[in-house]
Amino acid sequence: MQDTATSKIHKLEVTDDTLTSRGGLAFFVKYLEAIGIVGLLLHKFAGIKKSIKGVSVRNLFLQVLYFFFDGTSRHLTYFDELQPEEGY
């Protein structure tokens, strides 16, 4: 998967590909980049270091924002339920 920071969406077209329910997150990513929310969060929480899993603080903030926007759960404790899954 390409990094969204260097990949740009130039146009939308019809496709036969199947999108998941999270397919709209690409537009949410563009929105977050456009408003600069991550930069504001990083400035406010500058003292925080990487997580135990080695995830950067930037990616951690993005993961939480995507998680809330996705609508699967509105509770941070849901990450505890996801912890055993390899993808998380």
Summary of the structure (lengths in Angstrom):
residues: 88
radius of gyration: 14.8
end to end distance: 16.1
largest distance: 45.6
contacts: 134
relative contact order: 0.11
helix: 43%
strand: 0%
